[in-house]
Amino acid sequence: MSKYHDEPIICPKCGEQGTFQLWETVNVDLDPELRKKIFNEELFLKRGERIVYKLKYILTDK
C-alpha cells in the first residue's frame, strides 16, 4: 500500500501557499503508475506559479 499526506508549503520567495503530497511509503508492485513518477522524479516535484519545489527523498527497498 502506498501512503501520503498533504503537507502545507509556503514559497520562501513569493509567499505563495499550497499543499504538497508528501509520500510516506510507495509500493510500486501495488501502484505501478508511481514507478515512472519516481524515476522521472515527478513524485517529488511541486510546480507553483513562479517556482518549482523539489523535495529531498530517500529510496529504500524492503
Residue frames as qw, qx, qy, qz and C-alpha x, y, z in Angstrom:
[[0.000, 0.888, 0.459, 0.000, 0.00, 0.00, 0.00],
 [0.378, 0.325, -0.020, 0.867, 1.23, 3.48, -0.84],
 [0.312, -0.785, -0.482, 0.232, 0.58, 6.25, 1.63],
 [0.317, 0.316, -0.004, 0.894, 0.91, 10.05, 1.54],
 [0.142, -0.755, -0.517, 0.377, -0.37, 13.08, 3.36],
 [0.272, 0.819, 0.191, 0.468, -0.92, 16.67, 2.24],
 [0.560, -0.386, -0.200, 0.705, 1.76, 18.95, 3.64],
 [0.142, 0.968, 0.194, -0.065, 1.23, 22.73, 3.60],
 [0.652, -0.022, 0.133, 0.746, 4.03, 24.69, 1.92],
 [0.072, 0.960, 0.123, -0.243, 4.84, 28.38, 1.51],
 [0.700, 0.525, 0.008, 0.485, 7.20, 29.69, -1.16],
 [0.546, -0.540, -0.135, 0.626, 10.12, 31.47, 0.51],
 [0.318, 0.038, 0.305, 0.897, 10.43, 33.85, -2.45],
 [0.183, -0.309, -0.372, -0.856, 6.87, 34.98, -3.23],
 [0.322, -0.047, 0.581, -0.746, 4.81, 33.72, -0.27],
 [0.659, 0.019, -0.478, -0.581, 2.56, 31.56, -2.46],
 [0.498, -0.225, 0.726, -0.417, 0.77, 28.94, -0.32],
 [0.724, 0.184, -0.497, -0.442, -0.16, 25.46, -1.39],
 [0.818, -0.323, 0.435, -0.193, -0.05, 21.80, -0.46],
 [0.316, 0.529, -0.770, -0.168, 2.35, 19.05, -1.40],
 [0.960, -0.126, -0.123, -0.219, 1.61, 15.33, -1.47],
 [0.084, -0.658, 0.727, -0.181, 4.32, 14.03, 0.84],
 [0.872, 0.058, -0.444, -0.198, 4.72, 10.31, 0.20],
 [0.549, -0.599, 0.527, -0.250, 5.49, 8.25, 3.29],
 [0.538, -0.150, 0.815, 0.153, 5.55, 4.87, 1.52],
 [0.602, 0.483, -0.290, -0.566, 5.24, 3.80, -2.10],
 [0.634, -0.069, 0.769, 0.047, 4.66, 0.22, -3.17],
 [0.297, 0.465, -0.476, -0.685, 5.27, 0.07, -6.91],
 [0.003, -0.062, -0.985, -0.163, 4.00, -3.51, -7.08],
 [0.110, 0.583, 0.753, -0.285, 0.57, -2.38, -5.89],
 [0.211, 0.891, 0.165, -0.367, 0.72, 1.08, -7.54],
 [0.729, 0.080, 0.385, 0.560, 2.76, 0.55, -10.73],
 [0.294, 0.851, 0.235, 0.367, 1.90, 4.00, -12.14],
 [0.366, -0.920, 0.124, 0.066, 4.01, 5.51, -9.35],
 [0.820, -0.156, 0.289, 0.468, 7.15, 3.73, -10.59],
 [0.492, 0.565, 0.255, 0.611, 7.52, 6.09, -13.56],
 [0.162, -0.930, -0.078, -0.321, 6.88, 9.11, -11.33],
 [0.711, -0.634, 0.173, 0.250, 9.68, 8.00, -9.03],
 [0.743, 0.004, 0.336, 0.579, 12.24, 7.53, -11.79],
 [0.318, 0.600, 0.251, 0.689, 11.45, 10.81, -13.54],
 [0.273, -0.123, -0.463, 0.834, 11.23, 12.50, -10.07],
 [0.268, -0.448, -0.366, -0.771, 7.72, 13.84, -10.79],
 [0.616, -0.536, -0.577, 0.012, 6.58, 12.34, -7.48],
 [0.557, -0.430, -0.281, 0.652, 8.91, 14.74, -5.64],
 [0.191, 0.123, 0.191, 0.955, 8.09, 17.96, -7.54],
 [0.076, 0.760, 0.575, -0.293, 5.52, 20.66, -6.93],
 [0.311, 0.305, 0.311, 0.845, 5.07, 23.36, -9.54],
 [0.026, -0.695, -0.425, 0.580, 3.91, 26.77, -8.39],
 [0.408, 0.886, 0.216, -0.043, 3.22, 29.85, -10.46],
 [0.170, 0.929, -0.325, 0.049, 6.78, 31.15, -10.12],
 [0.133, -0.603, 0.776, -0.130, 8.86, 28.28, -8.74],
 [0.850, 0.021, -0.499, -0.168, 9.32, 24.52, -8.85],
 [0.528, -0.605, 0.508, -0.312, 9.77, 22.82, -5.49],
 [0.760, 0.227, -0.608, -0.015, 11.84, 19.65, -5.33],
 [0.711, -0.607, 0.244, -0.258, 11.84, 17.66, -2.13],
 [0.111, 0.501, -0.855, 0.077, 14.75, 15.56, -0.96],
 [0.911, -0.100, -0.038, -0.398, 13.93, 11.90, -0.62],
 [0.237, -0.445, 0.863, -0.037, 15.34, 8.55, 0.44],
 [0.815, 0.159, -0.365, -0.420, 14.63, 5.39, -1.54],
 [0.337, -0.369, 0.844, -0.196, 14.79, 2.03, 0.18],
 [0.665, 0.088, -0.621, -0.406, 13.95, -1.47, -0.94],
 [0.408, -0.286, 0.719, -0.485, 12.34, -3.52, 1.80]]
